[in-house]
Structures are given as structure tokens and as C-alpha cells.
Amino acid sequence: MADRASPEKRPSPDALLRQARREERGQLKIFLGAAPGVGKTYAMLAEGAALLAEGDDVAVAVVETHGRAETEALLQPLEIIPRRQIEYHGRTLTEMALDAVLARKPTLALVDEYAHTNAEGCRHPKRWQDVEELLDAGINVFTTLNIQHVESLNDIVASFTRVRVRETVPDSVFENAEIQVVDLPPDELIERLKEGKVYVPHEATRALGHFFSKPNLSALREMALRRAALSIDRQMLQDLDATALQGTFGAGERILVAVSEQPGADALVRSAKRLADALRAPWMAVHIETPRSEAFDEDARRRIAAAMGLAATLGATIATVPAESVVAGLRNQVEGMRATQIVIGRSRRSWWFELRHGSIVEAIVRHLQGVAVHVIPFPPAKGDAARGLKDLVSGWGSPRAYGVITLLLTVTTGLAVLALPWIGNGAVDLLYLVPVIISASLYGLRPGLVASLAAALAFNFFFLVPTFTFTITEPQSVLTMLILTAVAAFTSNLAGRLRNRARIGVRSAQESAALAAFSQVLARASDREATARSVCEEVARLLNVQTILLADKDGSLQTIAAQPEAPSLDPIDRAAADWAWNRGELAGCGSSTLPSADWQFHPLKTSLGVLAVLGLARDDGRDPVPADRAVLLSTLVGQAALAHERLHLEDEMRGMSVLKERDRLRAALLSSIGHDLRTPLTGVTSAIEAIRAEHPDAAALPLARAELARLRRFLDNLVDMVRLDAGALKLTPEPIDLTDAAASAVHDLKETLRGHHIDFQVPPDLPLVRADARLLHHILINLLANAVQHGGNDGPITLGAKRTSDAVLLIVRDSGPGLEPGTEATIFETFTQGSGGDRHGGSGLGLAIVKGFAEALGLTVTAANHPDSGAQFTLTFGPANVVSSGQDEESSP
């Protein structure tokens, strides 16, 4: 049995193709660490130097030693490719010279800090993209990475370290990479930090109390080890598929849960989910469809469909696999996914069932070697005795079936009587095998057994001496009778099993073909209406139901397509559709929500949310989806949802293209205006200064200088808006005293503020905040200029700050008429100007600059009307931007 269930495994074509592609590129090795200071760069250089000593062509593309003497010593024997120098705002930055490395083309390139963000002017924005180009050129690469820079783990790391790392690499870089974990116990790393081997003393003291606490380091260490184990496990599975080696190779846990028709299958799925979460392992739910599945009643099929649906919602991969037996199917599935643990339920079976089918649990334990088997006992269900009696009397066929069997036996008996003079009694018994095989093929095993018994009795009655009695006098006739009965029963059993197996195979083939055709139809659809129409037509054809597809249109749920024609939904059906749309859950007929509805609604749910709702109904009012078609419907709904997601993303891409083109034209226009105004502005400035030198007491001179300053700010806003839209802002965050920053902004705007009383309420004992000093200065300048322009001529301008429990607030308030109701958010949009009262003039760029710069710094800015009078703008420095809350610099970890 074991051999029959495990045919010779062949190499996977996909795995062979991946292996061939991997051999065409360079090999990537990532030195993965839990935190800075564990020695990743040192380990990379040490291995590079060892390979150089063995004769390999090794070159350093970029390495950051951070002034560590032992690291710099490892660089001595290695060739260092000169870096590229980039001028940026008066500073000289150095980056990896990608073209120089490609031209040099060493066998192995050492590239430090894999997640680094390149300076503006480089070919790629990220260093990992530079590495991809090196790998495509056939160059092997060693690189270093900390676990907090992995994209999928970014949020988890930030949740306990309180540090949001913005430089990340996608998880896909691990697919073909070799991982070497550079590990250091937390106590040793903390000791290195205290000795100044990681950060300078001031930063080290701060880091010890926050990011480099022992609990944080332990958690990061665990994440690094788990991520490395996951990558190694995936690569091992790919290599096993390529080489077709047998075995589970349980280096990483993989869980398989066997779903049966028994009550309690949902509890079994939840147990498997808890096990998968505890082990952080992938898991799969599978139902093995055997010939016995044909005898399942509607309730059993519903339990299977519900359990499989639950597994899918809990994150499992689901599959329905046809097989000769449960054990054979599970064994093939275990070998296919290399499962290391299997979860199976055990119910209270009758002795008669186990005598016929055996104990599945014991068979699995006996035949699945090297796999941990978790047996979950099913709770005893009510009505087991009644259900056992029902199972005993069910499956025997209909009266029509027995009428056909009687007719077949009558015809066979008549033919045998006519042929008796030519063939004799010895061959008549073989004729009775024909109606037995036909009966078993048409109506299944149990009617076939009845036919075999009736055939034996008919042979006895009509052809065994003494004829026309059921008495058997000759021992040879007794033996003939027993052999005929046994052969007929065996033939009936075999024919019935083949019939059920053929039916399962045909249904699986039909469903696979239907899904393939459905995918092709959806792929050909080019717009929402065509896709909706295709979904309705195909689902209606495959499931023999009425269909309707609803989606949001003009703010309400409206019918997009239907088959055969758009029906009118009554209030209950409309409520069920709204429930599926708003909650993303099944609703309507046959569900637990509004079951009195005529329609059953399925949400087309994707990562973008619910994109549409598919409704199904039958003319006779029954459940639209039979239990044995639930898995097919689930697959159809999933494909329809993906098709709508594709269309949605294509619409967004087209919209983004339009926006990009519009932004490009706007940026070009603003840049042109900014450059064209700069020359005449310089000339006007020189002229005014000359007039001031000749006529220092001219009455119009202060006004001219004030308007000139205003024009210069307008020009700066134009240039900064272009840089903001182009993403060309380079941030240099540093600790800033808000008292000094506010005073500096007031000083630089003294000409504009002349005649206005400044109520300065920034206490000197506020904690330092982390921000880019130049951008923060620009924010304050624009807020104060806005207060002067729109705050009236008499009232004071308040510039204050205060500390809250988790933030620092910087407030600029004027004494004008305030904002118009409803404009608190739109006031920050580009070219938006206030109106009413004395709010006039302005380019509408100042507050847009404030909003853009604040978001670039990770701050929030809000506008509101003060309860007394005037508009109030609040700049919020969150916990990540308050130095006293222990936030490390983004580049530190």
C-alpha cells in the first residue's frame, strides 16, 4: 500500500527553471545581524580576505568602517574601488561607483549597508537595486543587513523599539540569497556599546536606555534567527524539488490539517491555526476526496465546505485532493509540501466501520514516517445513533434502480434459457455477471451487491437441479453457487469503486477546465463592465444559478451586470448586499446574516478592500450553492476579486500617469518662473540698496524693502515647491531648541513683523526636538508671514509652545477673523487662498509649503479657529521627534 501510494517523485520543472536562472546570475550572500555592532562588516571583510588569499578576485565596492580600527585593518589587503563623489547643496557626498564596479567586474564585490538610500543623482534610489544590477552582470556580492531593515518586519520592530526605520529592503531579496547570521548575545553587545565600539559615548548612553535595551536586543535576535531559518527552509525545499529527493527534511515546520466530514472539523482547523501560530509555520488544510465521498449527505458536505472556508479565512492554503484512500491522499500531500506535522481528528466510529475501512489514524501513524501526528478527538455529537442508523439504511438506491435491476435479471434469465442447449449449465453462471456489473456501474456498490445476491438466487432457482426450487443437492452445485456469489460481489464492489472514482475524476477535470476557462475570460476583459458581465455569465453557467454583480457607482451600490437579466432586489436582499459590501462578509440566503433573503451575496474582497458584491439565487428558492460546489465557488469568487483588483490598479496607474505628467508640467512652469524672476529680483534689490545709500530718509524705502522681502519669500516658495514635488528634499535631522528656532524666525522676519506685537510664549525648558533646522525655519517663516498677512493690523501674533504627555506643540496664532468654516483642511492645498475679512493677496503656496515640509519631517500641522478670535496653526512633534523620549536617529539602528 505504501509503495502504491508513493509513486516515484520527479524533479519539479519550476524548481529546475529557478535553479537555472540562479546559475545565470551572481550569487548574493547577506550577513544578517540583529542590531548595529554585532560585527557584520567585520565578518564580511574577514571572509572576503580569506577568499582573496585563496586566489579569488575580490574588490571592495563600498564599506563603512565607522572609524573602528579592527575593521580598517581588514581592508589593508583588499582592493578598494574609488567611490563616486556627488555635490549636493554645498556638501560632497560619496556613494558606490556602480559603473566603476561593473567595468572592473571582480568575481566578488563587497557592498556594505544593503538598505542604504543613495544620494540624488545616482542611477538607483536604493543600494539594494545597485546590487541587483551587479548580480545581473554575473558578479557575486557580499553585503550586510540588520533585521529591522526588512520591509515585512518594519512595523513589528517599530512597535517595541519605538524607532521607525525608513530604509528597508523588500523580502524578495532573500529568495536566492545565502544567509549568514552574525550573532552576538545581548550582554556582549551592550558591553561593546559601553566601551564605545558601536557609537560615540553620548549616543551610546542614550541608546542603552532605549533601542539597545536587553529585551529589545533579545527580540531582534530572535527575529533575525527566525528570518534566516525561513529563507534557508525555502531554499532547501526548492533544491529538494529540483533533485526529487524523498523525505520531509523538517528543518522548518510545515503543518497539514486533514479536514473530514465529521462534526467538529471547524475545531480541528482552529487547533491547527493555533499550532501554526505557535510555531510560526505555514499550514495547509486539505480534504481527501475518496470514492466513499460520493455517499456523503448534504450536511456532511456543508461541514467540509464550512471548515475549508474557515481555514482560508485564517490564512491557510486549501485544497481538495481526489485519491483512492484517505491515507494515500494524505501521504502524497505530505510528500508534496514536505509537511513535518499533521493534524487529524478522531471520531467515535462503529466497529463495523473500522472493520470495513480500518482506523485512519492508526494507518497514518504506521505509514507516515518522520511526521509528527497530532490527534484531536472530535466531541461526541448529538444524534450519533440516529445518524448511524441513517447511514446504514442510506445508499441502497431508489425503487427505479431496483426495477432496472429486476429487468436486467429477467432478460439475462430469458437469454440463458434460450442459450442453454448450446452452452450448457456450466457457462450460464457467467452470464449473470453481466447484469451485476451493469447494476454496480449504474447505481453504485450496494445496489450491485443486491443484484449479485439476486443473480445467485436466480441461477439456483432456474438452472441448478432440482430446478424451480432453492434447494441444492449436489456439492458441486453448492460450490458453484458460492463462487458465483463471491465473484458477483467482488465484481460489484470493483465496478462501484471504479464508478465513484471515475465520477470524482471527471468532476475534478471539469472544475479545473472551468477554472482555466474562467481565468482566460477574465484576462480578456479590458474594463469593469466587460469583467462584471463575464463574471456573471460564467458563474451562472458553471453553477446553474442566477447572478448579479453590484459595485459602488456615484456613492451607492448599483447593479453593474446580471445574468440572465437585472432583477429587482427587495429591501431584504438590498440589506444583505449592503451588509456584504460594508462588512466584507457572506450575507443572504443560506448564511447566518439575513437568511430570509432570496439572494446570497459574496464580497469580492482583496487587499484593497471590497471592490464588488456577487449575488446568486435559484428559481426554486433553495440554497444557491450546493455543499459539493462550495470550494469551486470560493475559487471563482477569488479569481473574480483578483480581476477587479487588476482593473482597479490599472485605473490607478493611468490616473498616476496623468498626475505625473501634470506635476511635471507644473514643476517645469514653477521652475521656469522661479529662475526667470531671480535675475530681475537681484537687479531690483541692488537698485533699492543704491537708493537707500543715496536717500536713506526716503519715505517709500521701508515699503519697497518690505515688498521686496515678500517677493523674495514668494520666489523661495516657488523653488521649494518644485523641490518638494520632485522629491529632492535631503533631510539632515538634528536636535533643535525650539526657543532658538522661534527666535531666529522672528529675527529674520523683523521687517515684515514691524508694527506687530509678538507674544512670545516659548518656554526655555522645553525638550529638544529632532528636525531639519533649515526646513523647520522655513515652516516658521511661512506661518508667521501668513499671520501677518491675514491677522489684521492691530492684534498681536502669538508664537507659543507647550509640552503634552507624549508630544511638543508649536503654535502660531493671529488676531484676524479666522478661517471660513470647512476650510481647516483645504487651506493647506497648493494655491488655496483665504477669503473674507481682510484675508487677501498671497500666492497660496506658503501653507502648502508648511504642510509639505512638515510631512517630510514626520510632523503634523493643523489649522483651526481659536475660541477667542483668529486662526491658530499647530505644529505637532510626536514621540519620534522629541529627543527626551529616547528616539534614536533614523540612521542609528
KETIPA-871646 format. One line per 2 residues: for each residue x, y, z of C-alpha. Coordinates in steps of 0.1 Angstrom, whole numbers. Layout:
<pts>
X/Y/Z; ...
</pts>
This chain:
<pts>
0/0/0; 28/24/9
45/18/-24; 14/22/-44
6/55/-26; 41/69/-33
50/68/-70; 85/78/-80
90/115/-74; 102/135/-104
121/168/-104; 99/199/-105
102/218/-137; 96/251/-119
124/243/-94; 147/234/-123
139/266/-141; 146/287/-109
178/269/-104; 189/276/-140
181/313/-136; 200/314/-103
231/300/-120; 230/327/-147
233/355/-121; 258/363/-95
254/348/-60; 243/370/-32
253/364/4; 238/385/32
255/389/65; 224/394/87
225/409/122; 200/417/149
214/452/155; 244/475/148
276/465/164; 273/427/162
302/426/137; 285/421/103
310/443/84; 340/426/102
327/392/93; 321/402/56
356/416/53; 372/386/71
356/362/47; 365/384/17
401/385/28; 401/347/32
388/342/-3; 414/367/-17
441/346/0; 427/316/-18
431/333/-52; 397/348/-58
393/382/-74; 378/403/-45
372/440/-45; 356/464/-21
328/484/-37; 318/503/-6
324/496/31; 317/518/62
343/512/89; 328/539/113
363/545/125; 368/511/140
405/502/139; 400/464/137
377/468/108; 400/492/90
428/467/94; 409/441/74
408/465/44; 446/466/40
449/435/17; 418/443/-3
414/464/-35; 391/493/-29
373/507/-59; 372/545/-55
337/559/-47; 318/584/-67
317/619/-54; 284/639/-56
280/676/-49; 247/682/-30
238/716/-16; 274/726/-9
284/692/5; 304/665/-10
288/630/-6; 303/597/-16
284/568/-30; 293/534/-46
306/539/-81; 283/514/-98
297/519/-133; 333/515/-120
324/482/-103; 308/469/-134
338/480/-155; 362/463/-130
339/433/-128; 356/414/-99
345/379/-91; 333/391/-57
322/426/-47; 319/436/-10
290/461/-6; 282/473/29
248/486/42; 224/469/18
194/490/28; 213/524/23
194/552/4; 216/566/-24
221/604/-28; 203/622/-55
220/618/-89; 227/580/-85
212/557/-111; 191/539/-85
175/553/-54; 184/523/-32
217/504/-28; 199/470/-30
189/480/-65; 226/487/-73
234/452/-60; 207/437/-83
225/452/-113; 258/437/-101
242/403/-97; 226/406/-132
261/412/-145; 274/379/-130
292/395/-101; 290/377/-67
282/401/-39; 287/400/-1
265/426/18; 254/434/53
219/440/67; 202/445/100
169/427/106; 149/459/113
155/469/76; 134/440/63
102/455/49; 77/429/64
93/433/98; 94/471/99
62/476/117; 69/448/142
103/463/151; 89/498/155
61/485/178; 86/476/206
117/497/198; 97/529/192
120/536/162; 107/537/127
134/527/102; 126/542/68
154/525/49; 141/490/40
146/462/16; 119/440/1
115/405/13; 121/392/-22
159/398/-19; 161/368/3
147/343/-23; 180/334/-39
204/347/-13; 226/328/11
221/340/47; 248/341/73
236/352/107; 262/373/126
251/367/161; 262/383/194
244/378/228; 227/409/241
250/412/271; 281/412/249
266/437/225; 257/460/254
292/457/267; 306/467/233
283/497/233; 295/508/268
331/505/255; 323/529/227
328/503/199; 293/509/184
285/547/189; 303/577/204
298/579/242; 270/605/241
249/585/216; 258/552/234
244/564/267; 211/573/250
209/541/230; 215/519/261
183/532/277; 161/527/246
169/508/214; 197/488/229
178/476/259; 182/439/266
146/429/259; 148/448/225
180/431/216; 167/396/225
136/402/204; 156/414/174
180/384/178; 150/360/177
136/377/146; 170/375/128
174/338/135; 138/330/125
141/350/93; 173/333/84
157/299/91; 127/307/69
149/316/40; 171/285/44
139/263/46; 125/278/14
158/273/-5; 160/237/8
125/229/-5; 134/243/-39
166/222/-40; 146/191/-30
120/198/-57; 148/201/-82
166/169/-72; 134/149/-64
148/136/-31; 123/118/-8
117/128/28; 103/156/49
136/173/58; 120/190/87
144/219/93; 114/242/93
80/234/105; 52/229/79
17/219/91; -10/199/73
-45/196/87; -68/169/73
-104/181/71; -131/154/72
-169/153/71; -173/147/108
-188/173/132; -160/193/149
-140/199/117; -140/236/124
-125/230/159; -98/209/142
-90/238/118; -87/262/148
-64/238/166; -42/237/135
-42/275/133; -31/278/170
-3/253/163; 8/272/132
9/305/151; 28/290/180
54/275/156; 52/305/131
49/279/104; 30/278/71
0/255/71; -24/239/47
-59/225/50; -68/196/27
-98/174/22; -92/140/6
-120/131/-17; -123/93/-19
-149/71/-36; -167/70/-2
-172/108/-6; -200/101/-31
-222/87/-3; -219/119/19
-252/136/26; -258/173/23
-249/180/59; -216/163/56
-207/183/25; -217/215/42
-194/208/72; -165/202/48
-172/234/29; -175/254/61
-143/240/76; -124/247/44
-138/282/42; -128/288/78
-92/276/71; -90/300/41
-101/330/62; -75/320/89
-47/322/64; -43/285/53
-38/272/18; -67/250/10
-70/221/-14; -94/193/-22
-75/162/-35; -90/131/-51
-74/99/-40; -81/62/-37
-80/64/1; -75/90/28
-41/76/38; -28/75/2
-40/111/-4; -25/124/28
7/107/22; 10/122/-13
1/156/1; 27/153/29
54/144/4; 43/173/-19
45/200/7; 72/183/28
50/186/59; 66/180/92
34/179/113; -1/167/105
-33/175/125; -61/150/122
-93/144/141; -105/111/156
-142/104/159; -161/76/175
-165/51/147; -185/20/150
-168/-14/150; -185/-21/117
-170/10/101; -135/2/113
-138/-34/102; -146/-22/67
-124/8/64; -99/4/92
-86/32/116; -74/61/96
-54/75/125; -35/42/131
-28/38/93; -14/74/92
9/68/122; 20/35/106
27/48/71; 38/84/76
73/80/90; 91/111/103
60/132/107; 45/143/140
9/134/142; -15/155/163
-47/136/170; -76/158/181
-106/139/194; -139/150/179
-165/158/206; -194/133/206
-223/148/186; -260/145/194
-279/120/173; -249/97/166
-271/66/169; -298/80/146
-271/91/122; -256/56/123
-289/41/115; -294/66/87
-260/58/73; -269/21/75
-302/24/55; -290/51/31
-271/45/-1; -292/14/-12
-306/31/-43; -341/41/-54
-371/19/-64; -364/28/-100
-329/13/-97; -343/-20/-84
-368/-20/-112; -340/-18/-137
-320/-45/-119; -351/-68/-120
-355/-61/-157; -318/-69/-164
-320/-102/-144; -352/-112/-162
-337/-105/-197; -305/-124/-187
-325/-154/-174; -345/-155/-207
-314/-153/-228; -298/-180/-206
-328/-203/-211; -327/-198/-249
-289/-204/-250; -289/-234/-226
-289/-261/-253; -258/-246/-268
-237/-235/-238; -249/-258/-210
-253/-251/-173; -215/-246/-168
-215/-213/-187; -248/-199/-176
-234/-186/-143; -210/-163/-163
-239/-147/-180; -253/-135/-146
-221/-114/-141; -233/-90/-169
-264/-76/-150; -243/-74/-118
-216/-53/-134; -241/-31/-152
-261/-25/-119; -229/-17/-99
-217/7/-127; -251/25/-129
-262/26/-92; -232/20/-70
-219/-6/-47; -249/-15/-25
-274/-20/-54; -247/-40/-71
-244/-63/-41; -282/-68/-41
-280/-76/-78; -253/-102/-71
-274/-119/-45; -305/-119/-68
-284/-133/-97; -272/-162/-75
-307/-170/-64; -320/-168/-100
-292/-191/-111; -301/-215/-83
-338/-214/-90; -338/-218/-128
-307/-238/-136; -295/-259/-106
-310/-293/-100; -336/-296/-87
-349/-267/-108; -375/-242/-97
-366/-246/-61; -339/-230/-39
-327/-265/-28; -291/-275/-38
-285/-312/-37; -251/-316/-54
-219/-304/-36; -206/-292/-69
-237/-270/-73; -231/-256/-38
-195/-247/-47; -207/-232/-80
-233/-211/-61; -208/-198/-36
-182/-189/-63; -208/-171/-83
-219/-151/-53; -183/-142/-43
-173/-133/-79; -205/-113/-83
-199/-94/-50; -163/-87/-58
-171/-76/-93; -199/-54/-80
-176/-38/-54; -149/-32/-80
-173/-17/-105; -188/5/-79
-154/18/-68; -144/25/-103
-177/43/-110; -171/65/-79
-135/71/-88; -144/80/-124
-171/104/-112; -146/121/-89
-120/123/-117; -145/137/-142
-157/163/-117; -122/174/-108
-112/176/-145; -144/196/-153
-138/220/-124; -101/225/-135
-111/231/-170; -139/255/-159
-114/275/-138; -89/277/-166
-116/289/-190; -128/314/-164
-93/328/-160; -89/332/-197
-123/350/-200; -114/374/-172
-79/380/-187; -96/391/-220
-119/416/-203; -105/451/-205
-129/472/-185; -152/469/-154
-184/464/-174; -170/436/-195
-154/419/-164; -186/421/-145
-206/407/-174; -181/378/-178
-182/370/-141; -220/369/-141
-222/348/-172; -195/322/-163
-207/318/-127; -243/314/-138
-233/288/-164; -210/268/-141
-233/267/-111; -267/269/-129
-278/299/-109; -289/335/-114
-262/360/-108; -259/397/-102
-228/419/-96; -231/452/-77
-204/478/-71; -201/514/-59
-212/539/-85; -218/575/-77
-217/568/-40; -242/540/-39
-243/502/-45; -257/497/-80
-261/468/-104; -232/465/-129
-242/433/-146; -266/404/-142
-275/370/-158; -300/364/-173
-313/399/-167; -310/426/-140
-336/416/-113; -353/440/-88
-340/434/-53; -364/437/-25
-354/455/7; -342/424/25
-319/415/-5; -307/451/-7
-299/450/31; -280/417/26
-260/432/-3; -252/463/18
-240/441/46; -217/421/23
-203/454/9; -198/472/42
-187/442/64; -169/421/38
-189/390/50; -212/365/34
-249/375/37; -283/365/25
-299/331/17; -280/301/33
-259/323/56; -262/334/92
-270/370/82; -304/378/68
-311/342/58; -346/350/47
-333/369/16; -338/353/-18
-302/361/-28; -269/351/-14
-242/378/-16; -204/372/-16
-180/401/-12; -152/403/-38
-126/412/-12; -89/419/-19
-60/437/-2; -76/470/-15
-109/462/3; -143/451/-10
-144/460/-47; -178/445/-56
-205/421/-44; -216/390/-63
-251/377/-57; -265/343/-65
-300/329/-64; -321/299/-77
-356/300/-92; -368/274/-67
-356/294/-37; -331/267/-25
-296/274/-13; -278/287/-44
-246/268/-38; -247/230/-30
-221/220/-5; -201/200/-30
-197/231/-51; -187/255/-23
-149/251/-29; -155/258/-66
-175/289/-59; -148/301/-34
-122/298/-62; -144/316/-87
-151/344/-62; -113/347/-56
-105/350/-93; -133/375/-98
-119/396/-70; -84/395/-84
-97/405/-118; -114/436/-103
-83/444/-83; -63/443/-115
-87/467/-132; -86/490/-101
-48/491/-101; -47/497/-139
-71/527/-134; -49/540/-106
-18/536/-128; -35/555/-156
-45/582/-131; -10/584/-117
4/588/-152; -19/618/-158
-9/632/-124; 28/627/-131
25/645/-164; 5/673/-148
30/676/-119; 59/675/-144
44/704/-164; 36/723/-132
71/718/-119; 86/729/-152
64/760/-151; 73/769/-115
110/762/-121; 109/784/-151
91/812/-133; 115/809/-103
146/811/-125; 132/839/-147
123/861/-116; 156/856/-98
177/878/-122; 153/908/-121
148/904/-84; 186/907/-79
186/938/-100; 157/953/-80
175/945/-48; 207/963/-60
186/993/-71; 168/996/-38
201/993/-19; 216/1020/-41
186/1043/-34; 190/1036/3
226/1047/2; 218/1079/-17
185/1087/1; 184/1070/34
154/1090/45; 131/1083/15
96/1077/28; 89/1049/3
121/1029/12; 106/1008/40
76/998/19; 98/989/-10
121/968/12; 92/950/28
76/942/-6; 110/931/-19
113/907/11; 78/894/4
87/889/-33; 118/870/-23
98/847/0; 74/841/-28
103/832/-51; 117/809/-24
83/792/-21; 82/786/-58
116/769/-58; 109/749/-27
76/737/-41; 94/724/-71
119/706/-49; 91/692/-27
71/679/-57; 103/664/-72
112/646/-40; 145/663/-39
145/672/-2; 175/659/16
169/658/54; 196/663/80
177/659/113; 194/671/144
184/681/180; 169/717/180
160/740/207; 126/754/199
133/787/217; 162/794/195
144/783/163; 114/805/171
136/835/180; 156/830/148
125/830/126; 112/862/143
146/879/138; 148/870/101
112/883/96; 117/915/116
110/938/86; 77/921/79
68/919/116; 75/956/122
44/972/138; 31/939/150
33/928/187; 48/894/191
35/875/221; 65/851/226
54/822/247; 80/795/241
93/783/275; 131/777/276
127/744/295; 111/725/266
128/693/255; 149/693/223
131/682/192; 146/664/162
141/680/128; 159/695/99
168/730/111; 165/747/76
131/732/69; 118/740/104
130/776/99; 112/778/66
80/764/82; 81/791/110
88/819/84; 57/809/64
34/806/94; 45/840/108
42/856/73; 7/841/70
-3/855/104; 9/890/93
-9/889/60; -42/876/73
-43/885/110; -52/922/108
-31/952/117; -39/957/154
-40/924/172; -9/906/184
6/875/169; 11/847/194
41/824/190; 39/797/217
49/762/225; 39/736/252
46/701/263; 19/674/264
22/639/277; 36/625/245
43/654/222; 55/690/219
32/716/203; 44/747/185
15/773/180; 12/803/158
-20/824/163; -32/856/147
-59/880/157; -78/881/124
-114/870/116; -103/833/115
-108/806/89; -140/801/70
-159/770/83; -149/738/65
-116/752/52; -94/739/80
-80/711/58; -82/726/23
-63/757/35; -31/737/31
-37/728/-6; -15/744/-32
-26/779/-44; -55/779/-19
-61/814/-5; -83/825/23
-112/849/16; -134/872/36
-125/899/61; -90/912/53
-77/878/40; -64/889/7
-34/886/-15; -8/858/-13
2/831/-37; -14/802/-18
20/785/-16; 30/794/19
8/770/38; 13/743/11
50/746/18; 43/743/55
23/711/50; 48/695/27
78/703/48; 60/691/80
51/658/64; 87/654/51
99/658/87; 73/634/101
53/662/118; 17/671/116
2/706/111; -34/715/117
-54/747/114; -84/758/135
-102/788/148; -92/799/183
-122/802/207; -114/839/213
-105/851/179; -81/845/150
-67/814/132; -44/791/150
-19/768/134; -4/739/155
28/721/146; 30/687/165
63/670/173; 53/634/181
73/609/203; 96/600/175
107/637/171; 111/645/208
147/639/219; 138/634/256
115/605/247; 146/585/237
141/583/200; 174/574/182
183/589/149; 169/571/119
203/561/108; 215/549/142
198/515/142
</pts>
